[in-house]
């Protein structure tokens, strides 16, 4: 019996198309099922029918020599292609893809041919002919379904297709009607060009090849737009001519988990649907219960979120949805009508309440699963093993995870997430990363993205397991790094991710760099990550002894360089070194090492007349906070540095260095307060106005209550709780005069 070809034009990820396709295949019982998809990945197609394969999943194809060149073909449980493949395997029919091979699209782009200067000038001078395409043709190319929707009285093609095809209760020759509509559109549209013409030529050739080899019915499952072109009588020689010169590329292919939200076109997926969660509901629910059960899911989600959703409101929501559909001449309520009814009746008219549950309902939160016996890229396979071992299941929507590093399971989870971060796979992102290292707890925000599978494949060059790949990638980055802070951060990452070999290589690189550098800023900036390792290494059961020796060595070398590095700096360089000094001091205090050499270096800076005033102020403050300088000595030093005999700019620099970020000390220390008050009173009006931003910045860390207490201390008001208040005869009058003075300064107009 001669083979007979039957075409089924479908909508990718359309639950209605999938349901009708299964019914049509049951009636036809074809011997071969041909599906629009990359022909060179046909061997993987039967795996979709494995009971352990849980959609959504995606066919991942990548260039073997460059995994960064990769493509995905996603499948949901309601995708017609998925259902067709499963039907074929269950019923013993042959099944394969017929679209152009994925290798053609993944091949490296050819090198551009050199163009002579004369040819370039001629091409630039030759005007491009205006495109002779009318408005209808342009719309047919851009949105063919939109024209059908407009003819049917709909505002957009998505709503028309859902009502007429996907959600229509009528059982009939839907595929024949779709074929007629597409044929009419293709007749009015311009001929296919470029890649689309090549794809359709390849599919025609594959169909013709199957017809010669097969006895019995052949089912072709393709996008509805392509059906008229696949039926067209085009000479095989013409199609073969189109396919000449196809690029060659060796590829690798496997299956990867996908997520429900990434099936939505709002995620950037061109063949996506408006609401994947709604499509899944349509597939799972009998037609006469779609609206009722969807409202029930909305009510359940609202109740889980802590909102009240009474049964009476559910009844009213159902009635309102039916009324809205009738007013809009729709055959039944869609998810838009049900959403609006739910907002009105269940959310008390508050869209913000709906927003708390809409993502989980409309987008869904499903993450696919791949059977254990499916050949995967080694790193993807290792990740799945680690996910099972640590009991961390990938989820499509963001959730928080708290881990306790003192427990074996918590440490394992943290190690896995840190290793993935090194591989540029941020499945988890640390919340308050700067605060969590000093504790036995970490807080992560987890969210799985399908693209992470490609990033894992890209890291295969570093190793076949997560541990070896992370160590290899860190080692490569360590070999490229030159600056000490970068090297120290990489070593911290290695120790955090439990990668001792990479950490050892990093320590050797740091020691080599320390021996070569005399840059004080670079030395001091590297101490912060090392301080974390020295102080909190035991939280991860790492040996911090070697790092402590290295920390002390760098601190001592930085202390030797500091007195010379602070001299005669411009404003930008002084600010940069100030940040390094503060970070180094904080790290040294945190690491609890011997600070004798460091404190002597700070004292040398304070006593050096050539030291930049900003850095001298910083050094004085750090010594004062460490109680190396007594309050009396600090007040004397401040009085000397802010005396009228010093240049105003130098005094302002010292003031900023001493008080920026530490203005609260003025509340408690009357001697310091008196010295600052005397300096401010000595300033001329113009100088005081010029330094107002400086005062605001230095004291800006004080909150409202602290500022009130500072004013109480200055004016000697009751309740300040301070010794040695300034005696003022009429504090209120002085305060009002002071306020008026500030108002005059701030509102004064500049001289013209």
PLY file of the C-alpha trace (Angstrom):
ply
format ascii 1.0
element vertex 752
property float x
property float y
property float z
element edge 751
property int vertex1
property int vertex2
end_header
0.00 0.00 0.00
1.39 3.38 -1.00
2.28 5.74 1.81
-0.21 8.48 2.49
0.93 11.68 4.18
-1.33 13.44 6.71
-0.40 16.91 7.92
-1.26 18.30 11.36
-0.63 22.02 11.75
-0.25 22.79 15.44
0.63 25.58 17.81
3.84 24.92 19.73
2.94 24.33 23.39
-0.78 24.42 22.65
-2.81 22.12 24.98
-5.81 22.10 22.65
-3.64 21.20 19.66
-1.99 18.45 21.70
-5.32 16.96 22.79
-6.72 16.93 19.25
-3.46 15.60 17.85
-3.51 12.58 20.16
-7.11 11.88 19.11
-6.17 12.19 15.43
-3.18 9.85 15.81
-5.35 7.28 17.56
-7.77 7.38 14.65
-5.07 7.37 11.94
-2.61 4.86 13.49
0.34 6.04 11.35
3.41 3.91 10.77
5.75 6.91 10.97
5.46 10.19 12.88
7.57 13.08 11.57
8.01 16.08 13.87
9.35 19.56 13.27
12.69 19.55 15.07
16.46 19.22 14.43
17.03 16.15 12.27
20.46 15.38 13.74
18.92 14.90 17.22
16.34 12.28 16.21
18.09 9.56 18.21
17.12 11.34 21.44
13.46 11.75 20.52
12.18 8.36 21.83
13.59 9.19 25.28
10.70 11.59 25.78
8.44 8.58 26.35
10.50 7.35 29.32
8.17 7.39 32.37
10.98 8.96 34.40
11.19 11.91 31.97
9.14 14.66 33.64
8.43 17.74 31.49
9.19 20.53 31.05
12.46 19.41 29.51
14.53 20.73 26.65
16.66 19.21 23.95
20.10 20.76 24.41
22.39 20.74 21.38
25.80 22.40 21.43
28.92 22.62 19.30
31.37 20.00 20.52
34.36 22.29 20.07
32.66 25.37 21.57
29.84 24.58 24.04
28.99 28.27 24.28
27.29 27.87 20.88
24.16 26.04 22.00
20.44 25.85 21.29
17.41 24.63 23.25
14.17 23.02 22.04
11.77 23.02 25.02
8.89 20.56 25.50
6.03 20.75 27.99
3.60 17.97 28.78
1.00 19.86 26.73
3.33 20.37 23.73
1.90 18.58 20.67
5.38 17.44 19.64
5.92 15.81 23.04
2.57 14.03 22.91
3.24 12.89 19.32
6.62 11.39 20.29
5.11 9.61 23.31
2.24 8.25 21.19
4.66 6.92 18.57
6.81 5.08 21.14
3.78 3.63 22.94
2.30 2.36 19.66
5.46 1.10 17.98
5.55 3.77 15.25
8.82 5.18 13.96
9.43 8.77 15.04
12.04 11.31 13.98
12.71 15.01 13.47
12.68 16.52 9.97
13.78 20.15 10.39
17.23 21.40 9.40
20.04 19.90 11.50
21.00 21.86 14.58
24.60 21.73 13.41
23.78 24.16 10.61
22.80 26.86 13.05
25.64 26.15 15.49
28.49 26.24 12.99
31.02 29.00 13.51
30.31 31.99 11.24
32.62 32.11 8.21
35.40 34.64 8.11
34.34 37.69 6.08
36.07 37.96 2.73
38.34 40.97 2.39
36.82 43.81 0.38
38.99 46.23 -1.54
38.68 49.94 -0.91
37.28 50.55 -4.42
34.61 47.86 -3.99
33.64 49.29 -0.62
33.23 52.77 -2.13
31.13 51.40 -5.00
28.85 49.50 -2.58
28.47 52.57 -0.41
27.57 54.79 -3.38
25.02 52.39 -4.83
21.61 53.21 -3.33
19.60 50.30 -1.98
16.33 49.73 -3.87
13.25 50.50 -1.78
11.42 47.35 -0.61
8.27 46.81 -2.65
6.18 45.31 0.15
2.71 46.55 0.92
1.30 46.94 4.43
-0.71 43.71 4.32
2.35 41.72 3.28
4.35 43.23 6.11
1.63 42.24 8.59
1.52 38.74 7.16
5.23 38.36 7.74
5.09 39.84 11.24
1.75 38.61 12.63
-0.25 36.37 10.26
-2.60 35.12 12.99
-3.35 38.73 13.89
-5.08 39.22 10.53
-7.34 36.23 11.16
-8.08 37.54 14.63
-8.97 40.95 13.25
-11.34 39.38 10.72
-12.97 37.45 13.56
-13.47 40.53 15.71
-10.57 39.89 18.12
-7.98 42.41 19.24
-5.01 40.04 19.03
-4.06 36.72 17.50
-3.30 35.07 20.82
-6.89 35.43 22.08
-8.35 34.29 18.73
-6.19 31.17 18.61
-7.04 30.22 22.19
-10.81 30.63 21.69
-11.09 29.07 18.25
-8.43 26.37 18.42
-6.97 25.66 21.85
-10.00 26.08 24.12
-12.86 25.49 21.69
-15.28 22.83 22.98
-16.34 21.95 19.43
-14.97 18.66 18.15
-14.56 18.69 14.40
-12.11 18.95 11.56
-10.00 21.57 13.33
-6.78 20.60 11.55
-8.45 20.92 8.15
-9.83 24.36 9.09
-6.40 25.49 10.29
-4.83 24.23 7.06
-7.33 26.19 4.94
-6.73 29.37 6.96
-2.95 29.05 6.73
-3.15 28.35 3.00
-5.10 31.55 2.46
-2.57 33.52 4.49
0.43 32.01 2.69
-1.07 32.85 -0.71
-1.22 36.53 0.25
2.16 36.54 2.00
5.52 37.06 0.25
7.41 33.84 -0.61
9.54 32.43 2.16
13.12 33.66 2.12
16.36 32.92 3.92
16.44 30.42 6.74
12.66 29.81 6.65
12.83 28.75 3.00
15.76 26.45 3.77
13.88 24.85 6.67
10.80 24.16 4.58
12.90 22.74 1.75
14.65 20.38 4.17
11.33 19.21 5.64
9.88 18.56 2.17
12.91 16.43 1.28
12.64 14.46 4.51
8.94 13.82 3.90
9.64 12.66 0.35
12.39 10.35 1.60
10.03 8.84 4.18
7.31 8.30 1.56
9.72 6.17 -0.51
10.77 4.10 2.49
7.40 3.58 4.18
4.27 1.58 3.61
1.28 2.92 5.50
0.22 6.27 6.83
2.69 9.04 7.66
1.83 11.78 10.16
3.65 15.10 9.85
3.44 17.34 12.95
4.57 20.86 12.15
3.86 24.47 12.96
0.58 25.51 11.33
2.30 28.26 9.32
4.58 25.73 7.57
1.85 23.28 6.54
0.93 24.88 3.18
4.61 25.09 2.21
5.20 21.42 3.07
2.23 20.39 0.94
3.38 22.49 -2.01
4.60 20.64 -5.10
8.18 21.81 -5.38
10.70 19.91 -7.51
13.10 17.92 -5.33
16.01 19.25 -7.37
15.03 22.81 -6.45
14.94 21.92 -2.75
18.30 20.18 -2.97
19.77 23.25 -4.64
18.61 25.38 -1.69
20.44 23.13 0.74
23.80 23.23 -1.05
26.68 24.66 0.89
25.26 23.79 4.31
27.86 24.37 7.05
29.43 21.42 8.86
29.75 21.23 12.61
30.26 18.38 15.05
27.62 18.57 17.78
26.70 16.96 21.07
23.11 16.62 22.25
21.35 15.69 25.47
18.26 16.46 27.52
18.21 19.18 30.18
15.60 20.20 32.75
13.50 23.20 31.76
11.22 25.39 33.85
7.60 26.37 33.39
8.19 30.17 33.55
10.68 29.91 30.67
7.89 28.62 28.41
6.26 32.08 28.55
6.97 34.45 25.69
7.54 37.22 28.23
10.76 35.38 29.17
12.06 36.07 25.65
11.13 32.68 24.19
9.74 33.45 20.73
7.52 30.33 20.52
6.27 30.75 24.08
2.73 31.07 25.42
1.11 33.80 27.49
0.49 31.71 30.62
2.23 28.30 30.91
0.44 27.58 34.19
-2.93 28.09 32.52
-1.91 25.85 29.60
-0.96 23.11 32.03
-4.33 23.52 33.74
-6.13 23.17 30.40
-4.27 19.95 29.69
-4.91 18.41 33.11
-8.56 19.44 33.57
-11.70 18.20 31.86
-13.30 20.87 29.71
-16.47 21.39 31.79
-14.46 22.00 35.00
-11.79 24.38 33.71
-13.20 27.63 35.12
-14.38 26.21 38.46
-11.15 24.38 39.21
-9.03 27.38 38.18
-10.89 29.63 40.60
-10.43 26.96 43.24
-6.68 27.06 42.63
-6.73 30.83 42.96
-8.61 30.60 46.27
-6.19 27.96 47.56
-3.17 30.10 46.65
-4.70 33.16 48.32
-5.42 31.22 51.51
-1.87 29.86 51.57
-0.65 33.47 51.30
-2.72 34.43 54.34
-5.68 36.06 52.58
-9.35 35.33 53.13
-11.14 33.66 50.19
-14.68 32.64 51.22
-16.76 30.18 49.21
-19.45 32.79 48.56
-16.86 34.99 46.87
-15.82 32.04 44.70
-19.39 31.67 43.47
-19.60 35.38 42.67
-16.24 35.23 40.86
-17.47 32.37 38.66
-20.64 34.25 37.76
-18.69 37.43 36.99
-16.23 35.55 34.75
-19.09 34.06 32.71
-20.69 37.50 32.39
-17.41 39.08 31.25
-16.94 36.39 28.60
-20.48 36.97 27.33
-19.96 40.75 27.17
-16.80 40.19 25.11
-18.46 37.67 22.77
-16.13 34.93 23.90
-17.39 31.32 24.00
-16.29 30.78 27.60
-14.15 32.51 30.26
-10.43 32.58 29.57
-7.74 33.24 32.11
-8.12 37.02 31.60
-11.82 36.92 32.59
-11.07 34.62 35.51
-8.21 36.89 36.61
-10.40 39.99 36.55
-13.20 38.18 38.36
-10.79 36.93 41.02
-9.39 40.43 41.59
-12.90 41.86 41.97
-14.43 39.14 44.15
-11.54 37.44 45.94
-8.95 40.24 46.17
-11.42 43.00 47.10
-10.50 44.90 43.94
-6.80 45.10 44.91
-4.49 44.03 42.06
-1.58 43.95 44.52
-3.22 41.04 46.34
-3.50 39.18 43.05
0.16 39.89 42.32
1.18 37.87 45.39
-0.07 34.63 43.77
-0.20 35.38 40.04
3.34 34.25 39.15
2.89 30.78 40.61
-0.54 30.40 38.99
0.02 31.85 35.52
3.68 31.03 34.99
3.83 27.88 37.08
6.76 26.63 39.12
7.47 23.23 37.56
11.04 22.10 36.91
11.61 19.09 34.69
13.45 15.91 35.62
15.73 13.76 33.46
15.95 9.95 33.86
19.13 8.64 35.41
19.94 6.45 32.39
19.77 9.30 29.86
23.31 10.20 28.71
24.03 13.69 30.01
26.94 16.05 29.84
29.23 14.99 32.73
28.82 18.19 34.72
25.02 18.11 34.41
25.05 14.50 35.56
27.29 15.34 38.52
25.03 18.24 39.46
22.01 15.94 39.55
23.92 13.54 41.82
24.84 16.40 44.12
21.27 17.69 44.15
20.02 14.28 45.25
22.77 13.92 47.85
22.21 17.35 49.39
18.43 17.15 48.93
18.34 20.44 47.05
15.65 20.38 44.40
15.81 23.04 41.65
12.80 25.33 41.62
11.66 27.79 38.98
10.54 30.52 41.38
12.82 32.20 43.90
12.91 30.87 47.45
15.13 31.40 50.47
17.37 28.78 52.02
19.15 29.02 55.38
22.06 26.64 56.00
23.92 25.88 59.21
27.60 25.27 58.52
27.96 23.29 61.76
25.85 20.48 60.33
27.10 18.07 57.69
24.12 18.69 55.42
24.35 22.45 55.76
28.06 22.45 54.92
27.47 20.21 51.90
24.73 22.48 50.58
26.84 25.59 51.03
29.83 23.94 49.33
27.71 22.94 46.33
26.28 26.44 45.89
29.71 28.07 46.20
31.21 25.70 43.63
28.43 26.51 41.20
29.03 30.24 41.74
32.68 29.74 40.79
31.46 28.10 37.57
29.25 31.13 36.85
26.10 29.15 37.64
24.39 31.37 40.25
21.65 28.92 41.22
22.00 30.43 44.69
22.89 34.00 45.58
24.07 34.88 49.06
21.81 37.28 50.93
23.87 39.77 52.94
27.02 38.09 51.70
29.27 40.48 53.58
27.69 39.63 56.93
27.34 35.88 56.67
31.02 34.90 56.75
31.35 35.67 60.41
28.64 33.29 61.47
27.78 29.64 61.21
24.77 30.47 59.05
24.26 31.48 55.47
21.10 32.73 53.79
20.71 31.98 50.10
18.14 32.95 47.49
17.68 30.04 45.11
16.26 30.13 41.60
17.03 27.69 38.79
17.34 28.94 35.23
17.55 26.54 32.25
20.54 28.41 30.80
22.62 27.09 33.69
22.85 23.77 31.82
24.70 25.52 28.97
27.06 27.21 31.40
27.86 23.85 32.95
28.61 22.44 29.53
30.92 25.38 28.83
32.91 24.50 31.96
33.65 20.96 30.77
37.05 22.22 29.63
38.02 22.52 33.31
36.91 19.05 34.45
34.14 16.43 34.38
32.88 16.96 37.96
31.79 20.08 39.79
34.72 19.90 42.21
37.35 19.41 39.52
35.79 21.97 37.17
35.55 24.60 39.91
39.15 23.93 40.97
40.31 24.07 37.37
38.52 27.31 36.65
39.87 28.92 39.84
43.39 27.76 39.03
43.11 29.30 35.57
41.88 32.58 37.03
44.68 32.53 39.62
47.23 32.14 36.84
45.82 35.23 35.11
45.41 37.39 38.24
48.13 39.89 39.10
46.82 42.13 41.89
46.93 40.90 45.48
43.27 41.71 46.38
42.06 39.63 43.42
44.33 36.74 44.38
43.12 36.82 47.98
39.47 36.87 46.92
40.09 33.83 44.72
41.78 31.97 47.58
38.84 32.79 49.83
36.50 31.37 47.17
38.63 28.21 46.98
38.54 27.65 50.71
34.84 28.43 50.93
34.10 25.90 48.18
36.34 23.24 49.80
38.90 23.20 46.96
42.26 22.65 48.72
44.35 22.22 45.57
43.19 25.53 44.13
43.68 27.21 47.52
47.25 25.88 47.72
48.00 27.21 44.24
46.52 30.56 45.23
48.64 30.82 48.37
51.77 30.22 46.32
50.72 32.98 43.91
50.06 35.36 46.81
53.46 34.66 48.38
55.16 35.27 45.06
53.28 38.54 44.55
53.98 39.75 48.09
57.68 39.21 47.52
57.59 41.43 44.43
55.29 44.31 45.38
55.89 47.35 47.52
52.55 49.03 46.75
51.07 49.87 50.14
47.50 50.18 48.85
47.66 46.78 47.15
49.08 45.14 50.28
46.47 46.62 52.60
43.55 45.94 50.25
44.39 42.23 50.22
43.99 41.84 53.98
40.18 41.91 54.14
39.56 38.49 52.51
42.53 36.99 54.33
41.14 38.28 57.63
37.90 36.42 56.98
39.85 33.22 56.40
41.98 33.62 59.51
39.09 34.50 61.81
36.33 32.25 60.48
38.22 29.43 58.81
37.10 26.91 61.42
33.44 27.52 60.52
34.22 25.54 57.36
36.71 23.18 58.97
39.66 24.62 57.07
43.20 24.95 58.33
43.80 28.70 58.69
47.31 28.44 60.21
49.12 29.00 56.91
46.82 31.90 56.06
47.51 33.51 59.45
51.27 33.47 58.79
50.65 35.03 55.39
48.29 37.61 56.87
50.89 38.73 59.45
53.55 38.93 56.78
51.45 41.16 54.52
50.35 43.33 57.46
53.95 43.86 58.55
55.03 44.69 55.00
52.12 47.10 54.67
53.02 48.70 58.00
56.56 49.33 56.77
55.29 50.95 53.57
52.48 53.02 55.11
54.48 56.01 56.53
55.99 56.64 53.09
52.81 56.00 51.12
50.74 58.68 52.91
52.90 61.62 51.96
51.86 64.39 49.59
48.89 62.63 47.95
46.19 64.26 45.87
42.55 63.99 46.91
41.72 60.92 44.79
44.78 58.93 45.84
44.22 59.89 49.50
40.63 58.63 49.43
41.71 55.33 47.85
44.45 54.76 50.45
42.04 55.78 53.23
39.67 52.97 52.24
42.56 50.50 52.19
43.80 51.59 55.63
40.35 51.27 57.20
39.78 47.84 55.62
43.21 46.63 56.74
42.69 47.79 60.32
39.27 46.13 60.49
40.74 42.89 59.12
43.66 42.99 61.55
41.36 43.50 64.54
39.07 40.73 63.27
41.96 38.29 62.80
43.20 38.92 66.37
46.89 39.00 65.39
49.74 40.98 66.91
49.13 44.64 65.99
52.27 46.20 67.47
53.95 47.00 64.11
50.68 48.23 62.64
49.94 50.61 65.50
53.49 51.97 65.37
53.02 52.68 61.67
49.80 54.59 62.42
51.60 56.61 65.11
54.31 57.49 62.59
51.65 58.80 60.21
50.10 61.00 62.92
53.48 62.47 63.86
54.63 63.04 60.25
54.18 66.67 59.13
54.37 65.56 55.49
51.53 63.06 55.82
48.34 63.91 53.95
45.98 65.43 56.59
43.09 63.14 55.65
45.20 60.04 56.32
46.70 61.53 59.46
43.16 62.02 60.76
42.27 58.42 59.90
45.36 57.11 61.69
44.61 59.25 64.77
41.03 57.99 64.93
42.09 54.33 64.66
44.63 54.81 67.45
42.02 56.57 69.57
39.48 53.79 69.04
42.14 51.22 69.94
42.80 53.21 73.16
46.42 53.69 72.14
45.73 57.43 72.46
44.00 58.55 75.66
40.95 60.88 75.46
43.03 63.73 76.86
45.81 63.19 74.33
43.26 62.92 71.52
41.66 66.22 72.54
45.09 67.86 72.65
45.99 66.42 69.24
42.70 67.57 67.77
43.15 71.05 69.19
46.61 71.26 67.67
45.52 69.95 64.26
42.52 72.29 64.15
44.29 75.34 65.54
43.99 78.70 63.72
47.66 78.46 62.80
47.07 75.58 60.38
45.79 75.99 56.87
42.03 75.66 56.74
42.22 72.95 54.03
44.66 70.87 56.12
42.48 71.23 59.22
39.40 70.22 57.24
41.21 67.15 55.88
42.23 66.03 59.37
38.69 66.66 60.65
37.21 64.53 57.85
39.65 61.70 58.43
39.03 61.68 62.17
35.24 62.02 62.25
33.90 60.68 58.94
31.91 57.64 60.03
32.74 58.20 63.70
30.82 61.38 64.56
29.02 59.64 67.40
32.12 60.09 69.59
31.31 63.80 69.85
28.26 62.87 71.93
30.28 61.13 74.63
33.63 62.90 74.65
33.39 66.49 75.94
37.08 67.19 75.26
36.81 66.26 71.60
33.60 68.23 71.34
35.23 71.31 72.83
38.17 71.11 70.41
35.83 70.81 67.39
33.64 73.64 68.70
36.65 75.93 69.12
37.81 75.22 65.57
34.37 75.86 64.07
34.05 79.15 65.94
37.42 80.24 64.60
36.34 79.83 60.97
35.43 82.89 58.93
31.95 82.95 57.40
33.09 82.05 53.90
35.27 79.20 55.16
32.45 77.86 57.31
30.08 77.91 54.32
32.66 76.18 52.14
33.09 73.37 54.69
29.39 72.76 55.33
29.33 69.74 52.94
32.33 68.34 54.83
30.54 68.68 58.17
27.41 67.12 56.74
29.36 64.17 55.34
31.37 63.62 58.52
28.32 63.74 60.77
25.84 62.24 58.31
26.01 58.81 59.91
24.20 60.11 62.99
20.52 59.25 63.15
17.81 61.63 64.36
18.09 60.62 68.02
21.88 60.85 68.00
21.73 64.35 66.53
19.28 65.37 69.24
21.60 64.04 71.92
24.54 65.87 70.36
22.60 69.15 70.46
21.60 68.48 74.07
25.27 67.97 74.93
26.33 71.14 73.11
23.69 73.35 74.75
23.82 71.66 78.14
20.15 70.77 78.14
18.78 68.39 80.76
18.57 64.74 79.78
21.84 64.65 77.91
23.33 62.39 80.56
26.81 63.75 79.95
29.54 65.12 82.16
31.13 68.48 81.53
28.29 70.17 79.65
28.88 73.62 78.20
27.22 76.19 80.43
24.93 78.40 78.40
22.84 81.21 79.92
20.13 81.13 77.32
20.44 77.94 75.26
17.11 78.34 73.48
17.96 81.84 72.28
21.38 80.72 71.01
19.81 77.76 69.23
17.28 80.00 67.48
20.00 82.42 66.44
22.07 79.49 65.16
19.12 78.19 63.17
18.53 81.61 61.65
22.20 81.85 60.70
22.04 78.50 58.88
18.85 79.57 57.12
20.49 82.78 55.90
23.50 80.84 54.57
21.42 78.26 52.75
19.03 80.77 51.20
21.57 83.43 50.30
21.71 84.22 46.61
25.13 84.21 44.93
26.47 87.59 43.92
25.89 88.42 40.24
0 1
1 2
2 3
3 4
4 5
5 6
6 7
7 8
8 9
9 10
10 11
11 12
12 13
13 14
14 15
15 16
16 17
17 18
18 19
19 20
20 21
21 22
22 23
23 24
24 25
25 26
26 27
27 28
28 29
29 30
30 31
31 32
32 33
33 34
34 35
35 36
36 37
37 38
38 39
39 40
40 41
41 42
42 43
43 44
44 45
45 46
46 47
47 48
48 49
49 50
50 51
51 52
52 53
53 54
54 55
55 56
56 57
57 58
58 59
59 60
60 61
61 62
62 63
63 64
64 65
65 66
66 67
67 68
68 69
69 70
70 71
71 72
72 73
73 74
74 75
75 76
76 77
77 78
78 79
79 80
80 81
81 82
82 83
83 84
84 85
85 86
86 87
87 88
88 89
89 90
90 91
91 92
92 93
93 94
94 95
95 96
96 97
97 98
98 99
99 100
100 101
101 102
102 103
103 104
104 105
105 106
106 107
107 108
108 109
109 110
110 111
111 112
112 113
113 114
114 115
115 116
116 117
117 118
118 119
119 120
120 121
121 122
122 123
123 124
124 125
125 126
126 127
127 128
128 129
129 130
130 131
131 132
132 133
133 134
134 135
135 136
136 137
137 138
138 139
139 140
140 141
141 142
142 143
143 144
144 145
145 146
146 147
147 148
148 149
149 150
150 151
151 152
152 153
153 154
154 155
155 156
156 157
157 158
158 159
159 160
160 161
161 162
162 163
163 164
164 165
165 166
166 167
167 168
168 169
169 170
170 171
171 172
172 173
173 174
174 175
175 176
176 177
177 178
178 179
179 180
180 181
181 182
182 183
183 184
184 185
185 186
186 187
187 188
188 189
189 190
190 191
191 192
192 193
193 194
194 195
195 196
196 197
197 198
198 199
199 200
200 201
201 202
202 203
203 204
204 205
205 206
206 207
207 208
208 209
209 210
210 211
211 212
212 213
213 214
214 215
215 216
216 217
217 218
218 219
219 220
220 221
221 222
222 223
223 224
224 225
225 226
226 227
227 228
228 229
229 230
230 231
231 232
232 233
233 234
234 235
235 236
236 237
237 238
238 239
239 240
240 241
241 242
242 243
243 244
244 245
245 246
246 247
247 248
248 249
249 250
250 251
251 252
252 253
253 254
254 255
255 256
256 257
257 258
258 259
259 260
260 261
261 262
262 263
263 264
264 265
265 266
266 267
267 268
268 269
269 270
270 271
271 272
272 273
273 274
274 275
275 276
276 277
277 278
278 279
279 280
280 281
281 282
282 283
283 284
284 285
285 286
286 287
287 288
288 289
289 290
290 291
291 292
292 293
293 294
294 295
295 296
296 297
297 298
298 299
299 300
300 301
301 302
302 303
303 304
304 305
305 306
306 307
307 308
308 309
309 310
310 311
311 312
312 313
313 314
314 315
315 316
316 317
317 318
318 319
319 320
320 321
321 322
322 323
323 324
324 325
325 326
326 327
327 328
328 329
329 330
330 331
331 332
332 333
333 334
334 335
335 336
336 337
337 338
338 339
339 340
340 341
341 342
342 343
343 344
344 345
345 346
346 347
347 348
348 349
349 350
350 351
351 352
352 353
353 354
354 355
355 356
356 357
357 358
358 359
359 360
360 361
361 362
362 363
363 364
364 365
365 366
366 367
367 368
368 369
369 370
370 371
371 372
372 373
373 374
374 375
375 376
376 377
377 378
378 379
379 380
380 381
381 382
382 383
383 384
384 385
385 386
386 387
387 388
388 389
389 390
390 391
391 392
392 393
393 394
394 395
395 396
396 397
397 398
398 399
399 400
400 401
401 402
402 403
403 404
404 405
405 406
406 407
407 408
408 409
409 410
410 411
411 412
412 413
413 414
414 415
415 416
416 417
417 418
418 419
419 420
420 421
421 422
422 423
423 424
424 425
425 426
426 427
427 428
428 429
429 430
430 431
431 432
432 433
433 434
434 435
435 436
436 437
437 438
438 439
439 440
440 441
441 442
442 443
443 444
444 445
445 446
446 447
447 448
448 449
449 450
450 451
451 452
452 453
453 454
454 455
455 456
456 457
457 458
458 459
459 460
460 461
461 462
462 463
463 464
464 465
465 466
466 467
467 468
468 469
469 470
470 471
471 472
472 473
473 474
474 475
475 476
476 477
477 478
478 479
479 480
480 481
481 482
482 483
483 484
484 485
485 486
486 487
487 488
488 489
489 490
490 491
491 492
492 493
493 494
494 495
495 496
496 497
497 498
498 499
499 500
500 501
501 502
502 503
503 504
504 505
505 506
506 507
507 508
508 509
509 510
510 511
511 512
512 513
513 514
514 515
515 516
516 517
517 518
518 519
519 520
520 521
521 522
522 523
523 524
524 525
525 526
526 527
527 528
528 529
529 530
530 531
531 532
532 533
533 534
534 535
535 536
536 537
537 538
538 539
539 540
540 541
541 542
542 543
543 544
544 545
545 546
546 547
547 548
548 549
549 550
550 551
551 552
552 553
553 554
554 555
555 556
556 557
557 558
558 559
559 560
560 561
561 562
562 563
563 564
564 565
565 566
566 567
567 568
568 569
569 570
570 571
571 572
572 573
573 574
574 575
575 576
576 577
577 578
578 579
579 580
580 581
581 582
582 583
583 584
584 585
585 586
586 587
587 588
588 589
589 590
590 591
591 592
592 593
593 594
594 595
595 596
596 597
597 598
598 599
599 600
600 601
601 602
602 603
603 604
604 605
605 606
606 607
607 608
608 609
609 610
610 611
611 612
612 613
613 614
614 615
615 616
616 617
617 618
618 619
619 620
620 621
621 622
622 623
623 624
624 625
625 626
626 627
627 628
628 629
629 630
630 631
631 632
632 633
633 634
634 635
635 636
636 637
637 638
638 639
639 640
640 641
641 642
642 643
643 644
644 645
645 646
646 647
647 648
648 649
649 650
650 651
651 652
652 653
653 654
654 655
655 656
656 657
657 658
658 659
659 660
660 661
661 662
662 663
663 664
664 665
665 666
666 667
667 668
668 669
669 670
670 671
671 672
672 673
673 674
674 675
675 676
676 677
677 678
678 679
679 680
680 681
681 682
682 683
683 684
684 685
685 686
686 687
687 688
688 689
689 690
690 691
691 692
692 693
693 694
694 695
695 696
696 697
697 698
698 699
699 700
700 701
701 702
702 703
703 704
704 705
705 706
706 707
707 708
708 709
709 710
710 711
711 712
712 713
713 714
714 715
715 716
716 717
717 718
718 719
719 720
720 721
721 722
722 723
723 724
724 725
725 726
726 727
727 728
728 729
729 730
730 731
731 732
732 733
733 734
734 735
735 736
736 737
737 738
738 739
739 740
740 741
741 742
742 743
743 744
744 745
745 746
746 747
747 748
748 749
749 750
750 751
